Amino acid sequence: MTTNTTTKNTKDAGGPVWDWAAGHGPVTGALSATTGAFALAATGAATGMPPGWVLTAGAAGAIGHTVRSLRDRLSARTIAMRSATWLVGAGWTTWAMTTGPLTWTALGSLAVIGVGIGTTTHTTLLHEEARELEALEAADRQVAAELSAERRTIAAEWVDRIQRVCGITLRVLAVEMWPTGTGYTIDAELPPGGTTYGRIAQEAAKLSADARLPHGCTATAGPGIDQGRVLIDVTTKNVLEQEVVYPSDYSRLSIHTGIPWGLRTNADEIRAYLREQCALVVGPTGSGKTNMVHTILAGFARAEDVLTCVIDLNAGSAGLPWARPAFDANGAPLDGVRPGIDWLAASHDEALLMLNALVRIAKHRKTAYQDLMTQANTDLLPISAQIPQIMLVVDEGAEILSSNDRELKKIAALILEVIRIARAMGIRTVLTALGATSSVLGNLMLRREAKIRVALTGGEKEGMDLGKQFPGSRGLRPEQAPYKGSGFMGTPESEPGLFKSWRILPDQIRDIVNATAGIHPTLDGPSAKAAGTPYATRWDPTRTQWMRDHTLTTSSAGPASQSAAPSGSGLNLSALRDQQPAPAADEDATVRAFMEQIDAQFGTAPDPQPTSERPARQGLNLSALRPETNAARQAALQLLVDAGAEGTGASAISRALAEEHGTTRQTVAGWLKEWAESGEAVRVGEGTKTRYVHRRYT
């Protein structure tokens, strides 16, 4: 028992281990040859073996090794050494069998032969290694020569081009060809005198045109290894025009290693690092913004330390494909399937419940995890699968922040509260918007916290001010990304540049939900306690009934759209709610009956007059339902009337309304266009000289 234990301990301690599958080296080869020859000679002498058998075996071995060496294309020196070893060994064995192998002469000569075999083998091996290395170097030199010729041509072209376009003389240090074959990177040294890479970056459009690059390809300059170097990325193949499907690899991700959001022009993934950052994604209708939201949700679903809350007041359309696969027709959860998102709010009331819960979670985490942060010696909550990060995704959230609606203002205040207080506690926000305008980017906190910016242009210029979306970046133009799903993306780790979002379809969303069901974390205990009942019952069938209710009633719009009607007498418009559509032939009769009901009970007021002096009215004023009675819109119309025959424009009206109503120029321009189309106003002039005149003066 002691012996076995000792042997095991010696083995575990790292003792010598024989590798019987390894080949012979110079020493072991010589020992093997000499001991084998001695054993054969002693056996042959003792048994009277005919010496000719040994010579025949030696000759066969020499011939076999010669054939093998020729097939392996070994050098002549190696072939001669191996053949000589067999023949010398066979000769000594034959002689020793005749004279006796146990004499001092036989043993001494065998030792000399062994030393000779070892020395010759060592020299031969060194020679073969040198030949192999020389062959590899020759092949590498040939490939390098071919590449160097191409790289030297590229370097010379760009040195001349930058000198011609930018007036800067560079010294190219290296040209790296991208493995994807879509372009290359030039590493160059800037001239002395304080020249920066920005002088080249601002001429990116001119450089791309001078290089005759295909549409969608760019030449962008960025910082090098130090401030005296520049890296120029040149795209030679347009990857933006092709539709790229979301990868079928649904492996685990982490908030710490970044969430992939798309591809750069060199076909490399671009990742968003959201542990401390918020994000803003803008894009007009038809640019692929909704598809981009699904791409973002797919990345969050694959993360093992992220829970996603989605607010979409447009019937929850952004989150429905991620929630519905986990429930049956009655709203009961399916076995083995979890929603791809953790909470979905499609109404004002549900959004308020969610945001209030997130505020409570952020504040409770600050006290509940003090010991953990002290132990980790950090002021940031250590995020993990046990304490997951919460990502709040708000579709068209930037419009909510800039809205004047009373209900939306409550939601906006809570969104800003989450952004303001929850960074260290692992709650971050992704907002989307329909455009990069002053109204969207007017919030200072949003501009400061949303360091990850995406602009999906789809070639759309109206409402896409890339200078506001990416401050300090030059040369970005919407026409550079005219394809759906293409645009610009910038992060704190990478300069704003072209990128392509993946295409993701409902079938793939369902596959991702099923494949990632076992990856989603659960909310940690202290946070779940702070969130309370609204969080615990978020997927109850009664609260998700709107997902399955396909009847066309006011209740289908969510709880926020329902308001209690005042008691008392009046016109019962709700009586029309459940009526079936009348045949086309009875439409006029229905309208007449409806008007008779109104006239019988109320006095109808006349149409509004453009002047400020209006007669007193009696009874129900149905004209108050018209859009012109909106306070800001009516004030704008009055300003148009007061302008007289000279007329006025959108800028002047918006400045007059800004202080009291906060109306933007874009809104006023829309009103003026509608009035011009309806005949209320007449448009005069074009371009910057455009003005509108009220119809009473034309």
C-alpha positions in Angstrom: 0.0 0.0 0.0 2.9 2.3 0.9 4.7 1.6 -2.4 1.5 2.4 -4.4 1.0 5.7 -2.5 4.5 6.7 -3.0 4.4 6.0 -6.7 1.2 8.0 -7.1 2.6 10.9 -5.2 5.8 10.9 -7.3 3.7 10.9 -10.5 1.5 13.7 -9.3 4.6 15.7 -8.3 5.8 15.9 -11.9 8.3 12.9 -12.2 9.6 11.7 -15.5 7.0 10.3 -17.9 8.2 8.3 -21.0 6.6 9.1 -24.3 6.8 5.9 -26.2 5.2 7.4 -29.3 7.9 10.0 -29.7 10.6 9.6 -32.5 14.3 8.9 -31.9 16.7 11.7 -31.5 20.5 11.7 -32.0 21.2 10.0 -28.6 18.3 7.6 -28.4 18.8 6.7 -32.0 22.4 5.8 -31.5 21.7 3.8 -28.4 18.9 1.9 -30.2 21.2 1.0 -33.1 24.2 -0.1 -31.0 22.3 -2.1 -28.5 20.2 -3.8 -31.2 23.4 -4.7 -33.1 25.1 -6.1 -30.0 22.0 -8.1 -29.1 21.7 -9.6 -32.5 25.5 -10.4 -32.7 25.4 -12.1 -29.3 22.3 -14.1 -30.2 23.7 -15.0 -33.6 27.0 -16.2 -32.2 25.4 -18.3 -29.5 22.9 -19.9 -32.0 25.2 -20.3 -35.0 23.2 -17.9 -37.2 24.5 -17.7 -40.8 26.3 -14.2 -41.2 24.7 -13.7 -44.6 21.3 -13.2 -43.0 22.5 -10.1 -41.2 24.0 -8.6 -44.4 20.7 -9.3 -46.2 18.7 -7.5 -43.5 21.1 -4.6 -43.4 20.9 -4.1 -47.2 17.1 -4.3 -47.1 16.9 -1.7 -44.3 19.2 0.6 -46.3 17.1 0.3 -49.4 13.9 0.9 -47.5 15.1 4.0 -45.8 16.4 5.3 -49.1 13.0 4.9 -50.7 11.3 6.6 -47.7 13.8 9.5 -47.7 13.3 10.1 -51.4 9.5 10.1 -51.0 9.9 12.7 -48.1 12.2 14.7 -50.4 15.0 14.7 -47.9 18.5 15.9 -48.8 21.2 13.6 -50.2 23.2 14.0 -47.0 20.3 12.6 -45.0 19.8 9.7 -47.4 23.5 8.8 -47.3 23.6 8.9 -43.5 20.6 6.6 -43.1 21.8 4.1 -45.6 25.4 4.1 -44.2 24.0 3.5 -40.7 22.2 0.3 -41.8 25.2 -1.0 -43.7 27.8 -0.2 -41.0 25.6 -1.8 -38.4 25.0 -4.9 -40.5 28.8 -5.1 -41.2 29.8 -4.9 -37.5 27.2 -7.5 -36.5 28.4 -9.9 -39.2 32.1 -9.4 -38.0 31.2 -9.7 -34.3 29.3 -12.9 -34.9 32.4 -14.4 -36.5 35.0 -13.1 -34.0 32.9 -12.9 -30.9 30.9 -9.8 -29.6 32.3 -9.9 -26.1 35.9 -8.9 -26.9 37.2 -5.5 -26.0 37.9 -4.9 -29.7 34.2 -5.6 -30.6 32.8 -3.5 -27.8 35.1 -0.6 -28.4 34.4 -0.5 -32.1 30.7 -0.6 -31.4 31.0 2.4 -29.0 32.9 4.3 -31.7 30.1 3.5 -34.2 27.5 4.7 -31.7 29.2 8.0 -31.2 29.5 8.5 -34.9 25.9 7.7 -35.6 24.8 10.2 -32.9 27.0 13.0 -34.1 26.1 12.4 -37.8 22.4 12.3 -37.0 22.5 15.6 -35.0 24.3 17.3 -37.9 21.9 15.9 -40.4 18.8 17.0 -38.4 20.2 20.5 -38.2 20.7 20.5 -41.9 17.1 19.4 -42.6 15.7 22.0 -40.3 17.7 24.7 -42.1 16.4 23.4 -45.5 12.8 23.4 -44.3 13.1 26.9 -42.8 14.8 28.2 -46.0 11.9 26.7 -48.1 9.3 28.4 -45.9 11.1 31.6 -46.0 11.3 31.4 -49.8 7.6 30.9 -50.0 6.9 33.7 -47.6 9.3 35.9 -49.5 7.4 35.2 -52.7 4.0 36.0 -51.1 5.4 39.0 -49.4 7.0 40.2 -52.6 3.6 40.0 -54.4 1.8 41.7 -51.5 4.5 44.3 -51.1 4.2 45.3 -54.7 0.5 45.9 -54.3 1.0 47.7 -51.0 3.7 49.9 -52.3 1.4 50.9 -55.2 -1.4 51.7 -52.7 0.9 53.6 -50.5 2.3 55.7 -53.3 -1.2 56.5 -54.6 -2.5 57.7 -51.3 0.6 59.7 -50.5 0.1 61.6 -53.8 -3.6 61.8 -53.2 -3.4 63.3 -49.7 -0.8 65.7 -50.9 -3.0 66.8 -53.7 -6.3 67.1 -51.8 -5.2 68.0 -48.2 -1.8 69.6 -48.8 -0.2 67.2 -46.4 2.8 65.0 -47.1 2.6 61.6 -45.3 5.1 58.8 -44.7 3.3 55.5 -45.0 4.5 52.9 -42.5 2.2 50.0 -43.3 -0.7 48.9 -45.4 -3.0 46.2 -43.9 -5.4 44.4 -46.2 -8.6 43.5 -44.5 -9.3 39.7 -44.3 -12.8 40.2 -45.6 -11.4 41.6 -48.9 -13.5 44.8 -48.6 -10.7 47.3 -48.1 -7.5 48.2 -46.4 -6.0 50.4 -43.6 -3.1 52.7 -44.2 -0.9 53.5 -41.2 1.0 56.7 -41.8 3.1 59.2 -40.0 2.0 62.8 -40.0 4.6 65.5 -41.0 6.1 67.7 -38.2 4.7 71.0 -37.3 1.6 70.0 -35.3 -0.5 68.5 -38.2 -3.4 66.4 -36.8 -5.4 63.6 -38.4 -8.4 65.9 -38.3 -7.1 67.8 -41.4 -7.4 64.6 -43.3 -10.7 63.5 -41.7 -12.5 66.7 -42.8 -11.6 66.0 -46.4 -13.0 62.4 -46.4 -15.6 63.1 -49.1 -13.0 64.7 -51.4 -10.6 61.8 -50.9 -13.3 59.3 -51.7 -14.2 61.1 -54.9 -10.6 61.5 -55.9 -10.0 57.7 -55.4 -13.1 56.9 -57.5 -14.5 54.7 -54.8 -17.8 53.0 -55.4 -21.0 54.5 -53.9 -21.3 53.6 -50.3 -17.5 53.3 -49.9 -15.5 55.8 -47.9 -12.0 56.9 -46.9 -12.1 57.9 -43.3 -9.2 59.0 -41.1 -8.8 58.3 -37.4 -6.2 58.6 -34.7 -3.2 56.3 -34.8 -1.0 54.8 -32.1 0.0 58.3 -31.1 -0.9 61.9 -32.0 1.6 62.0 -34.7 0.2 59.0 -36.6 -3.0 58.5 -38.6 -5.0 55.5 -39.6 -6.9 55.8 -42.9 -9.6 53.1 -43.5 -10.4 52.8 -47.2 -13.5 50.7 -48.2 -13.4 49.3 -51.7 -16.5 47.1 -51.6 -20.0 48.4 -50.6 -21.4 46.1 -47.9 -24.2 48.5 -47.1 -26.3 47.7 -50.2 -26.7 44.1 -49.3 -29.3 42.8 -46.9 -27.4 41.0 -44.1 -29.5 38.5 -42.0 -29.0 38.4 -38.3 -26.4 35.7 -37.4 -27.8 32.3 -36.5 -25.3 32.0 -33.6 -27.4 32.6 -30.5 -24.6 32.0 -28.0 -24.3 33.8 -24.7 -23.3 37.4 -24.5 -22.6 39.8 -21.6 -23.1 43.5 -21.0 -19.4 43.6 -20.1 -18.2 42.3 -23.5 -20.5 44.4 -25.6 -23.7 43.7 -27.6 -23.3 43.5 -31.4 -25.5 45.9 -33.2 -24.4 45.6 -36.8 -21.5 45.6 -39.2 -18.9 48.2 -40.2 -18.0 48.7 -43.8 -15.1 46.3 -43.4 -17.6 43.6 -42.3 -16.4 43.7 -38.7 -19.0 43.6 -35.9 -19.6 46.9 -34.1 -20.5 46.4 -30.4 -22.3 48.7 -28.0 -20.9 48.8 -24.4 -23.9 49.8 -22.3 -22.8 49.1 -18.7 -22.5 52.9 -18.1 -23.8 54.4 -21.3 -27.3 55.1 -22.7 -28.0 55.0 -26.4 -30.0 57.1 -28.9 -31.2 55.6 -32.2 -32.8 57.9 -34.8 -34.3 57.1 -38.1 -37.3 58.2 -40.2 -40.1 55.9 -41.3 -38.8 53.3 -43.7 -35.2 53.5 -42.7 -35.1 50.2 -40.8 -35.4 51.7 -37.3 -37.9 49.1 -36.1 -35.7 46.3 -37.4 -32.8 47.9 -35.5 -34.9 47.8 -32.3 -35.4 44.1 -32.8 -31.7 43.7 -33.4 -31.0 45.4 -30.1 -33.6 43.3 -28.3 -32.0 40.2 -29.8 -28.6 41.1 -28.3 -30.2 41.7 -24.9 -32.1 38.4 -25.1 -28.7 36.6 -25.6 -27.1 38.4 -22.7 -26.8 36.3 -19.5 -26.8 39.4 -17.3 -29.4 41.7 -18.8 -33.2 42.0 -18.3 -35.0 44.2 -20.8 -38.0 46.5 -20.2 -39.8 47.9 -23.3 -42.1 50.9 -23.5 -43.9 51.3 -26.8 -47.1 53.4 -26.7 -47.8 52.4 -30.3 -49.8 49.3 -29.2 -46.6 47.7 -27.9 -45.5 46.6 -31.4 -41.8 46.7 -30.7 -42.1 44.2 -27.9 -45.0 41.9 -28.9 -42.9 39.5 -31.1 -40.6 39.0 -28.1 -43.4 38.3 -25.6 -46.2 36.4 -27.4 -44.2 33.2 -28.2 -44.0 32.5 -24.4 -47.8 32.4 -23.8 -50.7 30.3 -25.1 -54.0 31.6 -26.4 -55.3 32.2 -22.9 -52.2 34.1 -21.7 -50.8 31.2 -19.6 -47.0 30.7 -19.8 -45.7 27.8 -21.9 -43.4 25.3 -20.3 -39.7 25.8 -21.0 -40.2 29.2 -22.7 -39.6 32.6 -21.2 -40.4 35.9 -22.9 -37.4 37.5 -24.7 -38.1 40.7 -22.8 -38.8 41.0 -19.1 -41.6 43.6 -19.1 -43.7 45.3 -21.9 -45.7 48.5 -21.5 -48.1 49.6 -24.3 -50.1 52.1 -22.3 -49.5 55.2 -20.2 -50.6 53.5 -17.0 -48.4 50.5 -17.6 -45.5 52.7 -18.5 -45.9 54.6 -15.2 -46.0 51.4 -13.3 -42.8 50.2 -14.9 -40.9 53.5 -14.5 -41.9 53.9 -10.9 -40.7 50.3 -10.3 -37.4 51.1 -11.9 -36.9 54.2 -9.8 -37.6 52.1 -6.7 -35.1 49.4 -7.8 -32.4 52.0 -8.4 -32.8 53.6 -5.0 -33.1 50.3 -3.1 -30.0 48.9 -4.8 -28.0 51.9 -3.5 -28.5 50.7 0.1 -28.9 47.0 -0.3 -25.6 46.4 -2.1 -23.3 48.7 -0.1 -21.5 45.7 1.4 -21.0 44.1 -2.0 -19.6 47.2 -3.5 -17.3 47.7 -0.6 -16.0 44.1 -0.9 -15.4 44.6 -4.6 -13.8 48.1 -3.9 -16.0 49.8 -6.6 -18.6 52.5 -6.8 -20.4 50.6 -9.6 -22.7 47.8 -8.7 -21.0 44.5 -9.9 -23.4 43.3 -12.6 -23.7 39.5 -13.1 -26.3 36.8 -13.8 -27.2 37.0 -10.1 -27.6 40.8 -10.2 -28.6 41.6 -13.8 -28.4 44.9 -15.6 -31.8 46.3 -16.5 -32.1 47.9 -20.0 -35.0 50.2 -20.6 -35.9 50.4 -24.3 -38.3 53.2 -25.2 -39.5 53.3 -28.8 -39.9 56.9 -29.9 -38.8 57.9 -26.4 -37.1 61.0 -27.6 -40.4 62.3 -28.8 -41.9 61.5 -25.4 -39.2 63.7 -23.8 -40.1 66.7 -26.0 -43.8 66.3 -25.9 -46.2 68.9 -24.4 -48.9 66.3 -23.6 -49.7 66.2 -19.9 -49.7 62.4 -19.7 -46.5 62.0 -21.7 -44.8 64.7 -19.5 -45.3 62.4 -16.5 -43.6 59.5 -18.4 -40.8 61.8 -19.6 -40.0 63.0 -16.1 -39.6 59.4 -14.9 -37.5 58.4 -17.9 -35.2 61.3 -17.1 -35.2 60.3 -13.5 -34.1 56.7 -14.4 -31.3 58.1 -16.6 -30.2 60.5 -13.9 -30.0 58.3 -10.9 -29.5 54.7 -12.1 -26.1 54.6 -13.9 -24.1 53.1 -11.1 -26.9 50.7 -10.1 -27.1 49.1 -13.5 -30.1 50.5 -15.2 -29.5 52.1 -18.6 -31.8 53.4 -21.4 -32.0 53.0 -25.1 -34.3 55.7 -26.8 -35.4 55.9 -30.4 -36.6 58.9 -32.4 -37.9 59.6 -35.9 -35.2 62.2 -36.7 -32.1 64.1 -35.5 -33.6 67.5 -34.9 -33.3 70.3 -32.3 -36.6 69.2 -30.6 -35.3 65.6 -30.2 -31.8 66.6 -29.1 -32.8 69.6 -27.1 -32.6 67.8 -23.7 -29.2 68.3 -22.1 -29.3 65.1 -20.1 -30.1 63.1 -23.1 -27.2 64.6 -25.1 -24.9 64.1 -22.1 -25.8 60.5 -21.2 -26.6 59.0 -24.7 -23.0 58.6 -25.8 -23.9 55.7 -28.2 -25.5 57.3 -31.2 -27.1 55.7 -34.2 -28.6 57.4 -37.3 -30.4 55.2 -39.8 -30.8 57.6 -42.7 -32.0 55.4 -45.6 -30.8 58.3 -47.8 -33.4 60.6 -46.1 -32.2 64.2 -45.7 -35.2 65.9 -44.1 -35.0 66.0 -40.4 -31.6 64.2 -40.3 -29.1 66.7 -39.0 -26.1 64.5 -38.5 -24.1 67.4 -37.1 -26.4 67.4 -34.1 -26.5 63.7 -33.8 -22.7 63.4 -34.0 -21.2 66.7 -32.8 -17.7 67.4 -34.0 -17.8 64.8 -36.8 -17.4 66.1 -40.4 -18.1 64.7 -43.8 -21.2 62.6 -42.7 -23.9 62.9 -45.3 -27.2 61.0 -45.5 -26.6 60.1 -49.1 -23.6 58.0 -48.1 -26.1 55.5 -46.6 -29.0 55.4 -49.0 -30.0 51.8 -48.3 -32.6 50.5 -45.7 -30.9 49.5 -42.5 -27.7 51.5 -43.3 -26.6 54.6 -41.5 -24.0 55.9 -39.1 -23.0 54.7 -35.6 -20.6 56.2 -33.1 -19.6 55.0 -29.6 -17.1 56.3 -27.0 -14.8 53.5 -28.3 -15.1 54.3 -32.1 -15.5 57.3 -34.2 -18.9 57.8 -36.0 -18.9 55.9 -39.3 -21.0 54.0 -41.7 -22.5 50.7 -40.5 -25.2 48.2 -41.6 -27.9 46.8 -39.3 -28.8 43.2 -39.5 -32.2 42.1 -41.0 -34.2 40.1 -38.5 -37.6 38.5 -39.3 -40.5 37.3 -37.0 -39.6 33.6 -37.5 -36.0 34.3 -36.3 -37.3 36.3 -33.4 -39.3 33.3 -32.3 -36.3 31.1 -32.7 -34.2 33.4 -30.6 -36.9 33.5 -27.9 -36.9 29.7 -27.7 -33.1 29.3 -28.0 -32.4 31.9 -25.2 -35.0 30.8 -22.7 -32.4 29.2 -20.5 -30.0 32.2 -20.7 -32.3 34.9 -19.2 -31.4 35.8 -15.6 -34.0 36.5 -13.0 -34.3 39.7 -11.1 -32.3 39.7 -7.8 -34.3 39.4 -4.6 -33.8 43.0 -3.2 -34.7 44.5 -6.6 -37.8 42.3 -7.0 -38.9 43.3 -3.5 -38.5 47.0 -4.3 -40.4 46.6 -7.6 -43.3 45.1 -5.7 -46.6 43.7 -7.0 -46.6 45.6 -10.3 -43.5 43.7 -11.3 -44.5 40.3 -9.9 -47.9 40.4 -11.8 -46.6 41.9 -15.0 -47.4 38.8 -17.1 -50.7 38.0 -15.4 -53.4 37.1 -18.1 -55.5 40.0 -16.9 -52.8 42.5 -17.5 -51.8 41.0 -20.8 -55.3 40.7 -22.1 -54.7 43.5 -24.6 -52.2 41.3 -26.4 -54.9 38.9 -27.3 -57.9 41.3 -27.6 -58.4 41.8 -31.4 -61.8 43.6 -31.1 -62.0 47.1 -32.4 -63.0 49.0 -29.3 -61.6 51.9 -27.3 -60.3 49.4 -24.8 -58.0 47.9 -27.3 -55.8 51.0 -27.1 -54.9 50.3 -23.6 -56.0 51.6 -20.2 -54.7 55.1 -20.8 -57.2 55.7 -23.6 -60.2 54.9 -21.4 -61.8 57.8 -19.5 -64.9 57.8 -17.4 -67.8 59.6 -19.0 -69.5 62.2 -16.8 -72.9 61.4 -15.5 -76.0 63.3 -16.5 -77.9 64.0 -19.7 -76.3 64.6 -23.0 -75.7 63.2 -26.4 -75.1 59.4 -26.1 -72.3 59.0 -28.7 -71.4 55.6 -27.1 -74.6 54.2 -28.4 -73.0 54.1 -31.8 -70.0 52.1 -30.5 -71.6 48.6 -30.8 -73.6 49.2 -33.9 -72.8 47.2 -37.0 -71.7 49.2 -40.1 -74.8 50.4 -42.0 -75.2 49.6 -45.7 -73.9 52.2 -48.1 -77.4 53.1 -49.2 -78.4 54.1 -45.7 -75.4 56.4 -44.9 -77.2 59.6 -45.8 -80.2 58.6 -43.7 -77.9 57.8 -40.7 -76.2 61.2 -41.0 -79.5 63.1 -41.2 -80.8 61.2 -38.2 -77.7 62.0 -36.2 -77.8 65.7 -37.1 -81.5 65.8 -36.1 -80.6 64.4 -32.7 -78.0 67.1 -32.2 -80.3 69.9 -33.4 -83.1 68.7 -31.2 -81.0 68.9 -28.0 -78.4 71.5 -28.6 -77.9 74.8 -30.4 -75.2 74.6 -32.9 -72.7 77.5 -33.1 -71.6 79.1 -36.3 -68.2 78.5 -37.9 -65.2 80.3 -36.2 -64.4 83.8 -37.5 -60.8 84.8 -38.3 -61.1 88.0 -36.3 -60.7 88.1 -32.5 -64.2 89.6 -32.0 -66.6 86.8 -32.0 -70.3 86.8 -31.0 -71.4 85.0 -27.9 -72.5 81.4 -28.4 -75.2 79.3 -26.9 -75.3 75.6 -26.5 -72.9 72.9 -27.7 -70.0 74.2 -29.9 -69.2 71.3 -32.1 -66.8 73.4 -34.1 -64.5 73.2 -31.0 -63.6 69.7 -32.2 -61.9 71.2 -35.3 -58.0 71.2 -35.3 -57.9 75.1 -35.6 -59.3 75.4 -32.1 -56.1 74.0 -30.7 -54.6 76.9 -28.8 -51.2 77.0 -30.5 -52.7 76.4 -34.0 -55.4 79.0 -33.5 -52.8 81.5 -32.3 -50.7 80.7 -35.4 -53.7 81.3 -37.7 -54.4 84.7 -35.9 -50.7 85.7 -36.5 -51.2 84.9 -40.2 -54.3 87.1 -40.4 -52.6 89.9 -38.5 -49.6 89.8 -41.0 -52.0 91.3 -43.6 -51.1 91.4 -47.3 -47.4 91.2 -46.6 -47.8 87.7 -45.2 -45.4 85.8 -42.9 -43.4 82.6 -42.7 -42.9 79.5 -40.4 -39.9 80.9 -38.7 -41.5 84.1 -37.6 -44.7 82.4 -36.4 -42.7 79.8 -34.4 -40.6 82.5 -32.7 -43.8 84.2 -31.7 -45.3 81.0 -30.3 -42.1 79.6 -28.7 -42.4 81.3 -25.3 -46.1 80.6 -24.7 -46.7 77.3 -26.6 -43.2 75.9 -27.3 -44.2 75.2 -30.9 -41.4 74.2 -33.3 -40.9 75.6 -36.8 -41.5 72.1 -38.3 -45.0 72.1 -36.7 -45.8 75.5 -38.0 -44.6 74.6 -41.4 -47.0 71.7 -41.5 -49.9 73.9 -40.5 -49.1 76.4 -43.2 -48.9 73.7 -45.8 -52.3 72.3 -44.8 -53.8 75.8 -44.9 -52.3 76.4 -48.4 -53.8 73.1 -49.6 -57.2 73.8 -48.2 -57.3 77.4 -49.5 -57.1 79.1 -46.1 -53.8 80.7 -47.1 -51.8 81.3 -50.3 -48.1 80.5 -50.7 -46.0 83.2 -52.2 -42.3 82.8 -53.3 -39.9 79.9 -53.1 -37.0 78.8 -51.0 -35.9 81.2 -48.2 -38.3 83.9 -49.5 -41.4 81.7 -49.1 -44.2 83.5 -47.2 -47.9 82.8 -46.7 -50.8 85.3 -47.0 -54.3 84.7 -45.5 -57.0 84.3 -48.1 -58.9 87.5 -47.1 -55.9 89.5 -48.4 -55.5 87.7 -51.8 
